[in-house]
Amino acid sequence: MTLNETLNNQYEGFQAEFYDIMHTDSSDINFYIEMVKKTDGNCLEIGSGTGRILIPVARAGYKIGS
Protein backbone atom coordinates (compact mmCIF):
# COMPACT_ATOMS: atom_id res chain seq x y z
CA MET A 1 0.00 0.00 0.00
CA THR A 2 1.37 3.41 -0.94
CA LEU A 3 1.58 6.35 1.46
CA ASN A 4 -1.28 8.12 -0.36
CA GLU A 5 -3.49 5.04 -0.05
CA THR A 6 -2.69 4.79 3.65
CA LEU A 7 -3.50 8.46 4.25
CA ASN A 8 -6.73 8.29 2.24
CA ASN A 9 -7.90 5.22 4.16
CA GLN A 10 -7.83 7.21 7.41
CA TYR A 11 -11.10 8.87 6.40
CA GLU A 12 -13.04 5.70 5.64
CA GLY A 13 -14.50 2.79 7.55
CA PHE A 14 -13.30 1.92 11.02
CA GLN A 15 -10.96 4.86 11.54
CA ALA A 16 -13.67 7.42 10.75
CA GLU A 17 -16.21 5.61 12.93
CA PHE A 18 -13.64 5.29 15.74
CA TYR A 19 -12.89 9.03 15.55
CA ASP A 20 -16.57 9.89 16.01
CA ILE A 21 -16.87 7.48 18.95
CA MET A 22 -13.82 8.99 20.66
CA HIS A 23 -14.86 12.62 20.02
CA THR A 24 -18.40 12.79 21.35
CA ASP A 25 -17.96 16.09 23.22
CA SER A 26 -19.95 18.65 21.24
CA SER A 27 -19.43 21.61 23.57
CA ASP A 28 -17.34 23.42 20.95
CA ILE A 29 -20.02 23.35 18.23
CA ASN A 30 -21.87 26.40 19.57
CA PHE A 31 -18.58 28.33 19.38
CA TYR A 32 -18.36 27.63 15.65
CA ILE A 33 -22.01 28.51 15.08
CA GLU A 34 -21.46 31.82 16.90
CA MET A 35 -18.43 32.53 14.71
CA VAL A 36 -20.47 31.94 11.53
CA LYS A 37 -23.19 34.28 12.88
CA LYS A 38 -20.61 37.07 12.74
CA THR A 39 -20.22 36.61 8.97
CA ASP A 40 -22.65 37.12 6.11
CA GLY A 41 -23.96 33.60 6.75
CA ASN A 42 -21.45 31.79 4.57
CA CYS A 43 -18.47 29.84 5.81
CA LEU A 44 -15.70 27.68 4.46
CA GLU A 45 -15.10 24.47 6.38
CA ILE A 46 -11.58 23.30 5.57
CA GLY A 47 -10.92 19.68 6.43
CA SER A 48 -14.45 18.78 7.46
CA GLY A 49 -13.44 15.18 8.15
CA THR A 50 -16.44 13.25 9.45
CA GLY A 51 -18.66 16.34 9.56
CA ARG A 52 -18.72 16.62 13.36
CA ILE A 53 -18.80 20.43 13.10
CA LEU A 54 -19.92 20.91 9.49
CA ILE A 55 -23.27 19.12 9.87
CA PRO A 56 -24.51 21.05 12.94
CA VAL A 57 -23.47 24.37 11.39
CA ALA A 58 -25.34 23.51 8.17
CA ARG A 59 -28.38 22.38 10.18
CA ALA A 60 -28.33 25.76 11.92
CA GLY A 61 -29.06 27.25 8.52
CA TYR A 62 -25.65 28.41 7.37
CA LYS A 63 -24.25 27.87 3.89
CA ILE A 64 -21.08 25.79 3.85
CA GLY A 65 -18.59 26.21 1.01
CA SER A 66 -15.81 23.91 -0.02
GIMO-V692274 format. One record per residue. RES is the residue in one letter. SS is DSSP state (alpha for helix, beta for strand, coil for the rest). NEAR is the number of other C-alpha atoms within 8 Angstrom. Layout:
<<RES:SS:NEAR> <RES:SS:NEAR>>
This chain:
<<M:coil:4> <T:coil:5> <L:alpha:6> <N:alpha:6> <E:alpha:8> <T:alpha:9> <L:alpha:8> <N:alpha:8> <N:alpha:9> <Q:coil:9> <Y:coil:10> <E:coil:9> <G:alpha:8> <F:alpha:6> <Q:alpha:10> <A:alpha:11> <E:alpha:9> <F:alpha:8> <Y:alpha:8> <D:alpha:10> <I:alpha:7> <M:alpha:6> <H:coil:7> <T:coil:6> <D:coil:5> <S:coil:6> <S:coil:6> <D:coil:7> <I:alpha:10> <N:alpha:7> <F:alpha:8> <Y:alpha:10> <I:alpha:10> <E:alpha:8> <M:alpha:8> <V:alpha:12> <K:alpha:8> <K:coil:7> <T:coil:8> <D:coil:6> <G:coil:9> <N:beta:10> <C:beta:10> <L:beta:7> <E:coil:9> <I:coil:5> <G:coil:4> <S:coil:9> <G:coil:6> <T:coil:7> <G:coil:7> <R:coil:9> <I:coil:9> <L:alpha:10> <I:alpha:8> <P:alpha:9> <V:alpha:12> <A:alpha:10> <R:alpha:7> <A:coil:7> <G:coil:6> <Y:coil:11> <K:beta:8> <I:beta:10> <G:beta:7> <S:coil:5>>
